[in-house]
C-alpha cells in the first residue's frame, strides 16, 4: 500500500533533515554541500529547495528539529511523577547520555556557539526561545521545588544546575587533553561507564540534605537507566606522546621528575 501524498512529503522532509544534520555536523555550514545532502536523502535538489529556501535555512531547520526533540524529551523527564531530587538525577543522567550518543548534534551546537560569538549565528536566539529556554526554566523551577521541600540543599540554584550539567560537558570537552595527561583513556567504554556512575553518585551525596536518601536515589536511578551502547569511538586515539606514559611524574612546582632528574 502506497503512502498518501502528505505522508510521503513528511517522510521526504525528514530524510532531508536527517542527511543535513550529518553533513553539517561533519563539514560545518560553509563546507557542507547541498548536493551531498540531497544524495544522502535520496531526493533531487529541486525537492530540497522546495522545502528549504537555501543552505542557511536548511541549516537552521536541522538545528531546530533536533533541538526541539531533545528539549521535549528532557522536559518529559523533568515532569515525571517522582520527587524533585530523583527527577534532577534522571535529568542529569539523560544529559550525560545525550552527549555520549548524539555526536552530530553536539558538533552542530559547538559550531553554532562559535558562529554566535563571531556574530554570524541566526539560529541561537531561535533555539533559546523555542527549545532550551523553556527546558532550562523548568530545570531551575525543579531545583527550587526540591529546596522548598527540604530534599535538596538550599544553595544557589544556578550553581546546582552548573554542577549537574557543567560536569558532564567538561568531561567530554576535556577528553582529548585528558587522553594525553591521564593514565587512562577517558572515552574508553569502561572509563565512560565509571564516570557516568560516579557523576550521579557524587550528586546523590552533594545535593541532598539526607545523604543516605540521595545515595539510595542515585543507585535506583542508575539501575533503571542503563548506559547506552557505544557503537564507535567518540574520538580517535591521539598519536601525540602522552605525559602519563612518560617514566616520571609532575611535581608540585610543575617540573617533571624522571629517574632522579628534574626538568623544567
C-alpha positions as CSV (number, residue, x, y, z in Angstrom):
1,X,0.0,0.0,0.0
2,X,1.4,3.4,-1.0
3,X,1.7,6.3,1.4
4,X,-0.7,9.2,1.0
5,X,0.9,12.4,-0.5
6,X,1.1,14.2,2.8
7,X,2.9,11.2,4.4
8,X,5.4,11.0,1.5
9,X,6.0,14.7,1.8
10,X,6.7,14.5,5.6
11,X,9.0,11.5,5.0
12,X,11.0,13.3,2.3
13,X,11.4,16.4,4.6
14,X,12.5,14.1,7.5
15,X,15.1,12.4,5.3
16,X,16.5,15.7,4.1
17,X,16.8,17.0,7.7
18,X,18.5,13.8,8.8
19,X,21.0,14.0,6.0
20,X,21.6,17.7,6.7
21,X,22.4,17.1,10.3
22,X,25.0,14.6,9.3
23,X,26.5,16.8,6.6
24,X,26.5,20.0,8.7
25,X,28.0,18.3,11.8
26,X,30.9,16.9,9.8
27,X,31.6,19.9,7.5
28,X,30.0,22.9,9.1
29,X,27.8,25.4,7.4
30,X,30.5,26.7,5.0
31,X,31.8,23.3,4.0
32,X,28.6,21.4,3.7
33,X,27.3,20.7,0.1
34,X,23.6,20.8,-0.8
35,X,24.3,18.1,-3.5
36,X,25.7,15.7,-0.8
37,X,22.7,16.3,1.4
38,X,20.3,15.6,-1.5
39,X,22.2,12.5,-2.4
40,X,22.2,11.2,1.1
41,X,18.5,11.9,1.4
42,X,17.9,10.2,-2.0
43,X,16.0,13.3,-3.3
44,X,16.8,15.7,-6.1
45,X,18.0,19.2,-5.3
46,X,14.8,20.8,-6.6
47,X,12.8,19.0,-4.0
48,X,15.2,20.1,-1.3
49,X,14.8,23.7,-2.4
50,X,11.1,23.2,-2.4
51,X,11.2,22.6,1.4
52,X,14.1,24.9,2.3
53,X,15.0,28.2,0.8
54,X,18.7,27.7,0.6
55,X,21.5,26.2,2.7
56,X,21.2,28.6,5.6
57,X,17.5,27.9,6.0
58,X,18.2,24.2,5.9
59,X,20.9,24.5,8.5
60,X,18.6,26.4,10.8
61,X,15.8,23.9,10.3
62,X,18.1,21.0,11.0
63,X,19.3,22.6,14.3
64,X,15.8,23.5,15.3
65,X,14.5,20.0,14.6
66,X,17.0,18.1,16.7
67,X,16.9,20.8,19.5
68,X,13.2,20.6,19.8
69,X,13.3,16.8,20.0
70,X,16.0,16.9,22.7
71,X,14.2,19.6,24.7
72,X,10.9,17.7,24.5
73,X,12.5,14.5,25.9
74,X,14.3,16.5,28.6
75,X,11.1,18.3,29.7
76,X,9.4,14.9,29.9
77,X,12.0,13.8,32.5
78,X,11.6,17.0,34.4
79,X,7.9,16.4,34.7
80,X,8.0,12.7,35.8
81,X,5.9,11.7,38.8
82,X,8.6,11.4,41.4
83,X,10.5,13.6,43.8
84,X,12.4,16.7,42.6
85,X,15.7,15.1,43.6
86,X,15.0,12.0,41.7
87,X,14.0,14.0,38.6
88,X,17.1,16.1,38.9
89,X,19.3,12.9,38.9
90,X,17.4,11.5,36.0
91,X,17.7,14.7,34.0
92,X,21.4,14.9,34.7
93,X,22.0,11.2,33.6
94,X,19.9,11.8,30.4
95,X,22.1,14.8,29.7
96,X,25.2,12.7,30.1
97,X,23.8,10.0,27.7
98,X,22.8,12.6,25.2
99,X,26.3,13.9,24.9
100,X,27.6,10.4,24.8
101,X,25.4,9.2,21.9
102,X,24.3,12.3,19.9
103,X,27.6,13.3,18.3
104,X,26.1,15.1,15.4
105,X,24.0,17.5,17.5
106,X,26.9,18.2,19.8
107,X,29.2,19.1,16.8
108,X,26.5,21.3,15.4
109,X,26.0,23.2,18.7
110,X,29.7,23.7,19.2
111,X,29.9,25.2,15.6
112,X,26.9,27.3,16.3
113,X,28.3,28.7,19.5
114,X,31.5,29.7,17.7
115,X,29.4,31.4,15.0
116,X,27.3,33.1,17.7
117,X,30.4,34.6,19.3
118,X,31.5,35.8,15.9
119,X,28.2,37.5,15.3
120,X,27.3,35.1,12.4
121,X,24.5,33.0,14.0
122,X,20.9,33.4,13.2
123,X,19.8,30.2,14.9
124,X,20.9,30.6,18.6
125,X,18.1,33.0,19.5
126,X,15.5,30.8,18.0
127,X,16.9,27.7,19.8
128,X,17.0,29.6,23.1
129,X,13.4,30.8,22.7
130,X,11.7,27.7,21.5
131,X,13.8,24.8,23.0
132,X,16.5,25.4,25.5
133,X,14.9,28.4,27.3
134,X,11.7,26.6,28.3
135,X,13.7,23.5,29.3
136,X,16.2,25.4,31.5
137,X,13.4,27.4,33.2
138,X,11.7,24.1,34.1
139,X,15.1,22.8,35.5
140,X,15.5,25.8,37.7
141,X,11.9,25.6,38.9
142,X,12.5,21.9,39.7
143,X,15.6,22.7,41.8
144,X,13.8,25.4,43.7
145,X,10.9,23.0,44.4
146,X,13.5,20.5,45.7
147,X,14.9,23.1,48.1
148,X,11.4,24.1,49.3
149,X,10.5,20.5,50.0
150,X,13.7,20.0,52.1
151,X,15.0,17.3,49.8
152,X,17.8,19.4,48.2
153,X,20.3,21.6,49.9
154,X,19.5,25.3,50.0
155,X,22.4,26.5,47.8
156,X,22.5,28.8,44.8
157,X,20.0,27.5,42.2
158,X,22.2,28.3,39.2
159,X,25.2,26.7,40.8
160,X,23.3,23.5,41.3
161,X,22.4,23.5,37.6
162,X,26.0,24.1,36.7
163,X,27.1,21.3,39.0
164,X,24.7,18.9,37.3
165,X,25.2,19.8,33.6
166,X,28.6,21.5,33.6
167,X,30.5,18.4,34.9
168,X,29.0,16.4,32.0
169,X,30.1,19.0,29.4
170,X,33.6,19.4,30.9
171,X,34.2,15.6,30.9
172,X,33.6,15.2,27.2
173,X,35.1,18.6,26.2
174,X,38.3,17.9,28.1
175,X,38.7,14.3,26.9
176,X,41.2,15.0,24.1
177,X,43.6,16.7,26.6
178,X,42.9,14.1,29.3
179,X,43.9,11.4,26.9
180,X,47.3,13.0,26.9
181,X,47.8,13.6,30.7
182,X,45.7,10.9,32.3
183,X,46.8,7.3,32.9
184,X,43.5,6.1,31.4
185,X,41.6,6.8,28.2
186,X,38.5,8.8,29.4
187,X,36.5,7.8,26.4
188,X,37.1,4.0,26.6
189,X,33.7,2.4,27.4
190,X,34.9,1.2,30.8
191,X,36.0,4.8,31.7
192,X,32.8,6.3,30.5
193,X,30.7,3.8,32.4
194,X,32.7,4.6,35.6
195,X,32.5,8.3,35.2
196,X,28.8,8.1,34.4
197,X,28.2,6.2,37.7
198,X,30.5,8.4,39.7
199,X,28.8,11.6,38.5
200,X,25.4,10.5,39.7
201,X,26.7,9.1,43.0
202,X,28.5,12.3,43.7
203,X,25.3,14.4,43.2
204,X,23.5,12.0,45.4
205,X,25.9,12.8,48.2
206,X,26.4,16.5,47.4
207,X,23.0,17.9,46.7
208,X,20.7,16.1,49.1
209,X,20.0,17.1,52.7
210,X,19.7,13.5,53.6
211,X,22.8,11.9,52.1
212,X,21.6,8.3,52.7
213,X,18.4,9.2,50.8
214,X,20.5,10.8,48.0
215,X,22.7,7.7,47.7
216,X,19.8,5.4,47.5
217,X,18.1,7.5,44.8
218,X,21.4,7.6,42.8
219,X,21.6,3.8,42.8
220,X,17.9,3.4,41.9
221,X,18.3,5.9,39.0
222,X,21.4,4.2,37.7
223,X,19.8,0.8,37.9
224,X,16.7,2.0,35.9
225,X,18.7,3.9,33.2
226,X,21.4,1.6,31.9
227,X,24.2,3.1,29.9
228,X,23.6,3.3,26.1
229,X,25.8,1.2,23.9
230,X,28.8,3.0,22.3
231,X,28.8,2.0,18.7
232,X,32.0,3.8,17.7
233,X,34.9,5.6,19.4
234,X,34.0,9.1,20.3
235,X,37.4,10.5,19.3
236,X,40.4,8.9,17.6
237,X,43.2,7.9,19.9
238,X,45.7,10.8,19.9
239,X,49.1,9.9,18.3
240,X,50.8,12.5,20.5
241,X,53.1,11.2,23.2
242,X,51.2,11.1,26.5
243,X,52.7,12.6,29.6
244,X,51.0,9.9,31.6
245,X,53.2,7.3,29.7
246,X,56.4,9.1,30.5
247,X,58.8,7.5,33.0
248,X,58.1,10.2,35.7
249,X,55.6,12.4,37.3
250,X,54.8,16.0,37.5
251,X,56.0,17.6,40.8
252,X,54.1,20.3,42.6
253,X,56.2,23.1,41.0
254,X,55.2,22.0,37.5
255,X,58.6,20.3,36.6
256,X,58.9,16.7,35.6
257,X,60.9,14.3,37.8
258,X,62.4,11.4,35.7
259,X,64.7,8.8,37.3
260,X,66.5,11.1,39.6
261,X,66.5,14.1,37.2
262,X,64.3,17.2,37.4
263,X,63.5,19.2,34.3
264,X,61.5,22.4,33.9
